[in-house]
């Protein structure tokens, strides 16, 4: 079973976020469910854009996917747990938070934003609460759709919408939009759903965008370590795999922060055994396209389209890619409709080192275009795409027979403050950047904290002028009591030795 396991940062409440991410990456997790909170990427603290950019870089370094969770207990009100919700009189506060979460998710390339209804306040009439919930979810879904991030609404025991039947009713009330998906907590299924957990997975499969997992007992809403409850996990995980679910399966143990590293280690060992994935974090050999524990995402040469297509075979939704390629070959203009759909149809999971399924599918689609149409379509898709689509265009450029004719897209990406776009712009197609623009882009990486491993052909292109620029940055930072990042300092030291500076 080729499932991807994550862990919720709400189970690392006593750790700094950076430390929690490092622990989880070293254990071998594929991603994290990040709960926005006071101590973990507070969306209301100063410098949010800078902090999000730095986190995006760190996630990329560690090879971790991410889902954004919005269940912080006292972030919005220090006296009332989870308040206000979309049901309260002050519901605009919650909606503002959820919209911030969507923006953060888009900037991080998150797989989903997860949320729930909350508990109905006693003073709020049930019909008014329902109307408020539908309105709030509609506004959230509209924003999420524009940002290219699916909403995963979670039924939660004891809340206004607490089960799958309630989610279905809400989904219908919203007009069944594609961007409004389902977060399924498998423990909650055992707690209160009438059907077996595996049957719940099968029934929910068409709308799943996020899965949470822990053990639980019938009728008791208590998140337990695996083996302490009543769930038989092998058939449940098999159901997830057989339905084609490709998102994260995130361990949800928010009351276990006191022993987080040990609990996370035990949890991953249990899940791998239940899924038939032999070995632990230290000795498990990664399958093709999976990251070994502690392995960082590499930059460098772009895989050939046939390699990407072969890797996509395991996640292609019912032959969607083959049909999409046939349609693009017959009519290149349809790529404008198929390109955005790649994430929904192929998922966002990593299928090759450094390549997610949606990026790979988009690159293959672009590579199918005839040479005379490739530049125009690449420009159009970049101009109108969200951040993930723009990045996919940039990464696909080396596969297109277009020479330097799309270099203006690199200039545009480098002018942004999006670490993912800047990093993608410095891949192999950056060979078409002139020396001055390339040096400026490398220095911008240093300023933004982007690892220089993203810079293709760095050792060959780095010259004395780049060394002089880095030396100037080093002097400025030294005067301010700061140092260059380690990779930039090492590059400068090497250039000084080689160039005699």
C-alpha positions, 0 to 999 in steps of 0.5 A: 500500500503506497500511502503517505503518512503525516503527523499533526503539529498540534501533537508537538505543542511543546516544540518549536515548529522548526524542531518539530519538522526536523524530527518528523522528517528524520523519522521518515514522515512524508508530511505534516498537518500544520495547525496555525497557532500562537507558537506554530506560524501565528497568522496574526503575528508580524512578518507573516509573509517572511515567516511563510516564505521561510517555512516554504523553503524549510518544507522544501528542504525536508521534503515534507508535504503540508496540510493546513489545519485550523483547529487551534483552541485559543488563537481567536479568543483566550477565554473560549475554546475554538471560539468564535466559529462560523456559527457565532455572532462574531463569525467574521473573525473566524472567516477572516482566520480561515481566509488567512489560512487559505492564503497561507496554504496557497503560498506553501503549496498545501494539499488542503485547508481543513476546518469544521463547523464548531459547536452551536452556541445555545443562544443561536437558533439552529436555523440561523446557525445553519444559514451562517454555516452555509454562507461562511463555507460558501465564501471560504470555498470561493476564496479557496477555489480562486487560490487553487487550494481545496477545502477539507471540511471535517465532521467532528463528534459533538459539533454542529456537523458531526457526521458524514450525513451532515457533511453531505447535507452541507455539501448539497446546500453549497451546490456540491462545489469541487473545491469543497471536499472532505476531511475524514477522521478515521477515529471519528468514524469508529466513534459515531458512524453506524458503518464500519470504518473501512466502509466509511472510507469507501463511501467518502472516497469521491470527496476525500482531500485530507485524512486524519488517523488515530485509534478510538473506541465506539461512543468515546471521542478520545484520540488514542495511540494505535493499539489502544482503541478498537479499530482494525487498521489493515483493512482501513488502510487497504480501503484508502489505498484501493480507492486511490486516495493520494493525500496525506494520512495524518496522525492526530494525537493532540494530547500527546505532546509531552512525549511527541518524538516517541509517540510519532516514532511508534505511530509511524512504525505501527502504520507502516506495519499495518500497511505492509510497509516493512522496516522502520525509519532508519532501515526502510528502503524507499520505493521509487519516487519516495524520499528516504528518511532525512533525504532532502529534495534535490534540484538539477536535471529535469526527468524526460517526459516518458520518465515523468509519465511512467512515474505518474502511472501509479496515481493517474485517475482512471487514465485521465492523463492519457486522455488529456494528452490525446486531447491536447495532441488533437487540439492544443487549446484545451490545455488551458482547461486541463492544466489546472485540473492536474492537481485534482486528478493526479494529486499533489504527492511526491512521485519522483524526488523533487517532483509532485504528481501535479507538477509532473502531469503539467510538465508532460502536458506542456511537452506534448504541445507542438513547438510552434504553440509551446511558447504562447501556451506556456506564457498564457498558463503562467500568466493566469495560473496560481502559484503551483501552476506557475511553478509547474510551467517554470519547471517544464520549460527545459523540456520544451523545444523553445530555446530562450524565447520564454526567458521573460517568465524567469525574470517575472518569477525572480521579481516575486517574493515567492520562494517556490517561484524563485527557486524554480526559475533557477533550474536548468532553463536558467542557462538562458539568463544572462550573467548579470541577471543570474548573479542577481537571482543567486544573491536574491536566494541568499537574501530570501533564505532559499537553499543554493541547491536549487541553483542549477550549474552553480559550480560552473557559473559562479565567478569572481563577480558573484564572489564580490557580490556575496562578499558585499552581502557578508560585510553588510550582515557582519556589520548588523551582527548576522552571518551568511547562510552556511551554503552561501558562506561555503560558496564564497569561501570556495570562490575566494580560494579559486579566484584568488580574491 
